[in-house]
Amino acid sequence: MNRAHKSVKERLIEKLIFLGGILSIILVLLIFAFVFREGFPLFREYPPEKFFTGKEWQPTLSPPTGPWFGLLPNLWGSFLVTAGAVLLAVPLGVCSAIFIAEVAPKSLRDILKPTVELLASVPSVAIGFVGSVAVAPLVKQLFDLDTGKSAMAGSIMLAFMAIPTITTISEDALAAVPRNYKDGSLALGATRWQGISRVVVPAALPGIIAAIMLGIGRAIGETIVVIMVTGNAGVLMENGIWYSFTHSVRTITGTIGAEALEVAYGDAHYRALFMLGAVLFFITFVLNFIADLALNRQGRRAQG
């Protein structure tokens, strides 16, 4: 009787988990459908090629000179800020996780782990304020710029936001590696660092990749920080990557956040903002798809 009751309970839990997964997929599809439905009518009055290849975002200009709804300045700004944040956050986050999980003594680990997790709870507006009053002036002074509000300042602050996520999840993945993996590498004559780099880290790589993708998602989807520290001026790569990186940029999320409350329902500007949201949705989907492929390939290598 107890066994039958347990079997029914297990099947019920499995069905609830399956239902939760299906509902999550349906909700995501509904969100994308809504965003696309609101944005696609833009192309009835504004040519798609001008949107996807346009180099200017000037939604308030009056005809015949405007308006201009160019995707490229927003896309380029998002790429610069996110790429800079990833270059800073991934090495620091993963190395911090390795130090906490494998190197630090237990007494220090018990302090560092909750401290890093606490950093992840700092509000975005507080990070943006610190970036605006402290980091941006420092960037201006160090590189002799007209203004410190730039892609570089945005990358630094987004990296600060992404590092706790990457560190925490990567450390959990490293801690989940079975102890006999480490003991086996030491028994075979490997040094401690060889065991970490060639056994522990590869075994935890799927979890580390997941942590990196979550960190990238945190960076690419952030709004208030980029509004406060990047300057919100669209600059393309025409003057070089370094020029763009040290000057004001406009990101997709920053544009949506700054202009969403100023538009009239149903006009071209309103539709253009929703199309930016659809592009951001697609970029996030592609990144997650690439991460899933990497995880599956790593899993097949581990089995092989």
URURHU-V767629 format. One record per residue. N is the residue number from 1. RES is the residue in one letter. SS is DSSP state (alpha for helix, beta for strand, coil for the rest). PHI is phi in radians with two decimals (* if undefined). OMEGA is omega as a letter, one per 20 degrees, with the letter a starting at -180 (* if undefined). Layout:
# URURHU-V767629
N/RES/SS/PHI/OMEGA
N/RES/SS/PHI/OMEGA
This chain:
# URURHU-V767629
1/M/coil/*/r
2/N/alpha/-1.12/r
3/R/alpha/-1.13/r
4/A/alpha/-1.13/r
5/H/alpha/-1.10/r
6/K/alpha/-1.14/r
7/S/alpha/-1.14/r
8/V/alpha/-1.10/r
9/K/alpha/-1.10/r
10/E/alpha/-1.13/r
11/R/alpha/-1.12/r
12/L/alpha/-1.12/r
13/I/alpha/-1.13/r
14/E/alpha/-1.07/r
15/K/alpha/-1.17/r
16/L/alpha/-1.15/r
17/I/alpha/-1.13/r
18/F/alpha/-1.07/r
19/L/alpha/-1.11/r
20/G/alpha/-1.09/r
21/G/alpha/-1.12/r
22/I/alpha/-1.10/r
23/L/alpha/-1.10/r
24/S/alpha/-1.09/r
25/I/alpha/-1.10/a
26/I/alpha/-1.09/r
27/L/alpha/-1.10/r
28/V/alpha/-1.10/r
29/L/alpha/-1.11/r
30/L/alpha/-1.15/r
31/I/alpha/-1.10/r
32/F/alpha/-1.10/r
33/A/alpha/-1.08/r
34/F/alpha/-1.13/a
35/V/alpha/-1.07/a
36/F/alpha/-1.17/r
37/R/alpha/-1.11/a
38/E/alpha/-1.35/a
39/G/alpha/-1.61/a
40/F/alpha/-1.06/r
41/P/alpha/-1.02/r
42/L/alpha/-0.97/a
43/F/alpha/-1.31/r
44/R/alpha/-1.33/a
45/E/coil/-2.15/r
46/Y/coil/-2.37/a
47/P/coil/-1.05/r
48/P/alpha/-1.02/a
49/E/alpha/-1.14/r
50/K/alpha/-1.26/r
51/F/alpha/-1.27/a
52/F/alpha/-1.36/a
53/T/alpha/-2.03/a
54/G/coil/-1.18/a
55/K/coil/-1.84/a
56/E/coil/-2.30/r
57/W/beta/-2.12/a
58/Q/beta/-2.31/a
59/P/coil/-1.29/a
60/T/coil/-1.72/r
61/L/coil/-1.18/a
62/S/coil/-1.62/r
63/P/coil/-1.03/j
64/P/coil/-1.56/a
65/T/coil/-1.38/a
66/G/coil/-2.70/i
67/P/coil/-1.37/r
68/W/beta/-2.11/r
69/F/beta/-2.12/a
70/G/coil/-1.54/a
71/L/alpha/-1.30/a
72/L/alpha/-1.02/r
73/P/alpha/-1.06/r
74/N/alpha/-1.19/a
75/L/alpha/-1.16/a
76/W/alpha/-1.13/r
77/G/alpha/-1.10/r
78/S/alpha/-1.10/r
79/F/alpha/-1.11/a
80/L/alpha/-1.07/a
81/V/alpha/-1.13/a
82/T/alpha/-1.20/r
83/A/alpha/-1.09/r
84/G/alpha/-1.09/r
85/A/alpha/-1.12/r
86/V/alpha/-1.15/r
87/L/alpha/-1.07/r
88/L/alpha/-1.49/a
89/A/alpha/-1.37/a
90/V/alpha/-1.13/r
91/P/alpha/-1.08/a
92/L/alpha/-1.17/a
93/G/alpha/-1.16/a
94/V/alpha/-1.18/r
95/C/alpha/-1.13/r
96/S/alpha/-1.10/r
97/A/alpha/-1.11/r
98/I/alpha/-1.11/r
99/F/alpha/-1.11/a
100/I/alpha/-1.15/a
101/A/alpha/-1.39/a
102/E/alpha/-2.09/a
103/V/alpha/-1.97/a
104/A/coil/-1.13/r
105/P/coil/-1.14/a
106/K/alpha/-1.01/a
107/S/alpha/-1.09/r
108/L/alpha/-1.28/r
109/R/alpha/-1.07/a
110/D/alpha/-1.16/r
111/I/alpha/-1.58/a
112/L/alpha/-1.18/a
113/K/alpha/-1.06/r
114/P/alpha/-1.15/r
115/T/alpha/-1.15/r
116/V/alpha/-1.13/r
117/E/alpha/-1.11/r
118/L/alpha/-1.17/r
119/L/alpha/-1.08/a
120/A/coil/-1.18/a
121/S/coil/-1.64/r
122/V/coil/-1.14/a
123/P/coil/-1.07/a
124/S/alpha/-1.06/a
125/V/alpha/-1.15/r
126/A/alpha/-1.19/r
127/I/alpha/-1.12/r
128/G/alpha/-1.10/r
129/F/alpha/-1.14/r
130/V/alpha/-1.07/r
131/G/alpha/-1.11/a
132/S/alpha/-1.25/a
133/V/alpha/-1.70/a
134/A/alpha/-2.11/a
135/V/alpha/-1.29/a
136/A/alpha/-1.04/r
137/P/alpha/-1.07/r
138/L/alpha/-1.16/r
139/V/alpha/-1.07/r
140/K/alpha/-1.05/a
141/Q/alpha/-1.23/a
142/L/alpha/-1.16/a
143/F/alpha/-1.91/r
144/D/coil/0.92/a
145/L/coil/-1.77/r
146/D/coil/-1.19/r
147/T/coil/-2.55/r
148/G/coil/-1.44/r
149/K/coil/-1.31/a
150/S/coil/-2.66/r
151/A/alpha/-1.09/r
152/M/alpha/-1.12/r
153/A/alpha/-1.09/r
154/G/alpha/-1.12/r
155/S/alpha/-1.12/a
156/I/alpha/-1.09/a
157/M/alpha/-1.24/r
158/L/alpha/-1.18/r
159/A/alpha/-1.10/r
160/F/alpha/-1.06/r
161/M/alpha/-1.33/a
162/A/alpha/-1.45/a
163/I/alpha/-1.01/r
164/P/alpha/-1.03/r
165/T/alpha/-1.12/a
166/I/alpha/-1.10/a
167/T/alpha/-1.12/a
168/T/alpha/-1.10/a
169/I/alpha/-1.23/r
170/S/alpha/-1.13/r
171/E/alpha/-1.12/r
172/D/alpha/-1.11/r
173/A/alpha/-1.15/r
174/L/alpha/-1.18/a
175/A/alpha/-1.19/a
176/A/coil/-1.42/r
177/V/coil/-1.16/a
178/P/coil/-0.98/a
179/R/alpha/-1.08/a
180/N/alpha/-1.19/r
181/Y/alpha/-1.08/a
182/K/alpha/-1.19/a
183/D/alpha/-1.10/r
184/G/alpha/-1.11/r
185/S/alpha/-1.15/r
186/L/alpha/-1.19/r
187/A/alpha/-1.15/r
188/L/coil/-1.46/r
189/G/coil/1.76/r
190/A/coil/-1.29/r
191/T/coil/-1.32/a
192/R/alpha/-1.07/a
193/W/alpha/-1.25/r
194/Q/alpha/-1.12/r
195/G/alpha/-1.11/r
196/I/alpha/-1.19/a
197/S/alpha/-1.34/a
198/R/alpha/-1.88/a
199/V/alpha/-2.15/a
200/V/alpha/-1.19/a
201/V/alpha/-1.12/r
202/P/alpha/-1.05/r
203/A/alpha/-1.17/a
204/A/coil/-1.64/a
205/L/alpha/-1.03/r
206/P/alpha/-0.99/r
207/G/alpha/-1.17/r
208/I/alpha/-1.17/r
209/I/alpha/-1.09/r
210/A/alpha/-1.06/r
211/A/alpha/-1.10/r
212/I/alpha/-1.09/a
213/M/alpha/-1.14/r
214/L/alpha/-1.14/r
215/G/alpha/-1.13/r
216/I/alpha/-1.10/r
217/G/alpha/-1.07/r
218/R/alpha/-1.10/a
219/A/alpha/-1.27/a
220/I/alpha/-1.25/a
221/G/coil/-1.70/a
222/E/coil/-1.29/a
223/T/coil/-2.07/a
224/I/alpha/-1.12/a
225/V/alpha/-1.16/a
226/V/alpha/-1.18/r
227/I/alpha/-1.12/a
228/M/alpha/-1.44/a
229/V/alpha/-2.13/a
230/T/coil/-1.72/r
231/G/beta/1.60/r
232/N/coil/0.98/r
233/A/coil/-2.15/a
234/G/coil/-1.24/r
235/V/coil/-2.28/r
236/L/coil/-1.67/a
237/M/alpha/-1.46/a
238/E/alpha/-1.07/r
239/N/alpha/-1.78/r
240/G/coil/1.77/a
241/I/alpha/-1.15/a
242/W/alpha/-1.11/r
243/Y/alpha/-1.07/a
244/S/alpha/-1.12/a
245/F/alpha/-1.24/a
246/T/coil/-1.79/r
247/H/coil/-2.23/a
248/S/coil/-1.10/r
249/V/beta/-2.32/r
250/R/coil/-2.11/r
251/T/coil/-1.78/r
252/I/alpha/-1.08/a
253/T/alpha/-1.16/r
254/G/alpha/-1.11/r
255/T/alpha/-1.12/r
256/I/alpha/-1.10/a
257/G/alpha/-1.14/a
258/A/alpha/-1.37/a
259/E/alpha/-1.95/a
260/A/alpha/-1.09/a
261/L/alpha/-1.50/a
262/E/alpha/-1.81/a
263/V/coil/-1.72/r
264/A/coil/-1.56/a
265/Y/coil/-1.03/r
266/G/coil/1.57/r
267/D/coil/-1.44/a
268/A/alpha/-1.12/r
269/H/alpha/-1.09/r
270/Y/alpha/-1.04/a
271/R/alpha/-1.13/a
272/A/alpha/-1.13/r
273/L/alpha/-1.13/r
274/F/alpha/-1.21/r
275/M/alpha/-1.17/r
276/L/alpha/-1.05/r
277/G/alpha/-1.09/r
278/A/alpha/-1.14/r
279/V/alpha/-1.11/r
280/L/alpha/-1.10/r
281/F/alpha/-1.06/a
282/F/alpha/-1.14/r
283/I/alpha/-1.07/r
284/T/alpha/-1.09/r
285/F/alpha/-1.09/a
286/V/alpha/-1.11/r
287/L/alpha/-1.08/r
288/N/alpha/-1.15/r
289/F/alpha/-1.14/r
290/I/alpha/-1.11/r
291/A/alpha/-1.11/r
292/D/alpha/-1.13/r
293/L/alpha/-1.08/r
294/A/alpha/-1.11/r
295/L/alpha/-1.14/r
296/N/alpha/-1.15/r
297/R/alpha/-1.15/r
298/Q/alpha/-1.13/r
299/G/alpha/-1.13/r
300/R/alpha/-1.18/r
301/R/alpha/-1.13/a
302/A/alpha/-1.15/r
303/Q/alpha/-1.25/a
304/G/coil/-1.31/*
